[in-house]
Amino acid sequence: MPSSLLSPDSSARQRSHDLLEQFPELAEVPGFPQARILTEYVLGRRSGELDASGRATDGTFVAAEVVAGLPHEMLVVDDAQGLQSRLLSQIAPVRTYNDRIDEAHTVAEVADRTSPIDDLAAFTPERDEVWAVVNAPKATHALAETIAAIQAHVSTIIVIGRSDSMSRAVNKELARGYARVDVSPGVGKHRMIIGSRPLSSPSLPTYPRRSTIDHPATGVLQVRAHGACFSGIKSDEGSTALLTALAAETNSGEPQAVEAIAGPSKSVLDLGCGNGWLLSAALKLMPAATGVGVDVSKGAVASARETAEANGLEVETILADATDAQALAGGHDLILLNPPFHQGTTIETDTAAGLMRAAGELLAPGGQVFTVYNSHLDYRDTLERVIGPSEQVARTSKFTVIRCHSR
């Protein structure tokens, strides 16, 4: 694959090189190749050397006065490292949106010349020619909701990601809102899929999605999910296993058993609440308890709140890093943990370890933590060390549920 979108003698390539030389420290940071491709693309479009697909115009006439200065404004979505936002802000005014609050903090530190926005649905451009860069999410629904939120205001959407993760589903979602969809040449391991020419009558989906989940312990519960929310409108297998174990421990609602776990006016905390189904289901088992859901994702927090409302429940939802106990109030009698063990396609256990430590700090005296995890990860020793005495309450070939007591 070529190493650049631009030819070696390209004036735009020289401008891109000069810009990148101002930030030599960025070259070794993960995400730099994609940031470089975007810089080349924007400068190549401005000079008329690249067409909408990122290919050379090869002498095709391009009116300089039309392309010069494009875009007038850029929106960068889910730039995890902040590199795209930092480099592009040297070319045009940039506004940023990140679903994850930890990534939003990173962007604010790395790209201090940009302007963050908190809600894509409320995005209104300040100029008349706006391009958006969307980092390809793992879930198609996350991309679909992003496109639906900004299509009316954005003339060009550039979805960028690793070539091996850019499926035809990206083309399909862009085609719902744009008359032209192009696939760029691959550069290294990365490429762009670009939507342009916005449709006046797009066929865009609406969010949150709505469904129900039926569990023997609670019956049918409503569930709501925004695109970026883990597991969407389904109950992931881990949450189902945890609820089954919790229901067995409370004997499906016998008053004395319920009181032993979370009695009247006590608090249930779900660290990493996702779509909120597990928290809502736990509150159905323990109707006298209050519920708190914490998640690092804006989409998840909105989903959990709307799931609770759909089931006639009141919960407090908090947008925060659930591994940061100092940012949260403690004293919870029951804490639910279904920690993630993947970051993208990579197995990682640091987040799980952080959630366990936070649970130990946030647990009330006499309280309990119910944790579910993939059985091969064997978190039992860690849970006992950072929280307190533990016991296995359920196990299958895939999942294990552990109950920990406060020390």
C-alpha positions, 0 to 999 in steps of 0.5 A: 500500500502507498505511504501517502495519499499525495504524490512525492512532488505534491505541494500539499504533501510538502505543507503536510510535512512542514506541519507534522515537523512542528510536532515531532513528539507525536510521531510515536503516539498511537493514532498518529498514522490516522492523524497524518492521513486526515491532514493530507486529505484536508490539505490535498482537497484544499489544493485541488490535488485530491478529489472527494475519494482521496485520489489524485485529480490528475489534471481534472479542473478544480476551481481554486476559489471553490476548494481553497479554505475548505472546510470552514469548520471541522467536528472530530468525533471520538478521537481517543488520543487527541492527535487528530484534533491537535493537527487538524486545528492547525488547518481549520477551527475544530470542535470535538465530541467524545462519548467517553469522558476519559477520552474527552479529558485527553483531547482537552489536554492534547488539543487545547485549541479545540472547542468541546461539545457535550451533546452531538444531538445539540450540535449547531455549526458556527460556519457554513461548510462543515466536515466531520471526522468520525473514528470508526466505532466497533458497533455499527449502531454507534456510527448510525446514531452519530450520522443521524445526529449531525447529518443535517449540519455536515456536508462531508463525513469522513469515517476513518479506521483500520482497513480490516475493521471497515466493513460494508456496514459503514458504507450502508450507514453513510448512504442513508444520509449522503448521495455519494459514498467513496472509499479512499485508497489504503495508506498503511493499515488505514483507510477512510470511507467518505460521505458527501452530498447530503440528502435532503430527505435522509433515511436515518434511524432514531435513538434510543432503540427500544426493546424488552428483556425477560428474566425469570426473576423479574419478568419482562423489563423495558430496555433503552439503548443509545448507539455507543452503549455496550450490549445495546438493547440486549442483556449480555450473558454476564449480566444475566448470570449475575442477576440469576445468582443475585435472585437465587441468593434473595430466594426470588424476593423472600423478605428476610433474604432481600433484607440481608443483601440490601434492606430498606432505604439502602443503596445499590451501585452498578459500576459500569452500568451500560444500558441500565437493565441489570441495575433496574432488574436488581431494583425490581428484586429489592424495591425498597433500595435506591439505585445508582449507575456509573459509566464512563460513556455518555451513551451508556449513562443516557441509556441507563437513565431512560431504561429506569424511567421506562420501568417506572424506576428512579435512579441516579446516573453519573457520568464518571470513570467508575474506577475513580473512587475519589470521584464518587460517593461511598457507602453503598450496601450492594455493588454490582460488577460486570467488568469489561475485559476487552479494549476493542479486540485486545484482552485487557484486565486493568479496567477490571482491577480498577473497578474492583479497587473502587468497589472495595472503597465504595462499599458500606460496612456490612455490604456486599459486592457481586462480581461476574467475570469470564471464568478463565480470568480467575479474579477470585484472589484479586477480589478477596485481596481488594474487597474482602472475604469472598465466595463463589455463588455460581459458575458455568463453563463461561462465567463465574459469579463471586460474592464479596463481603466488606471487611 
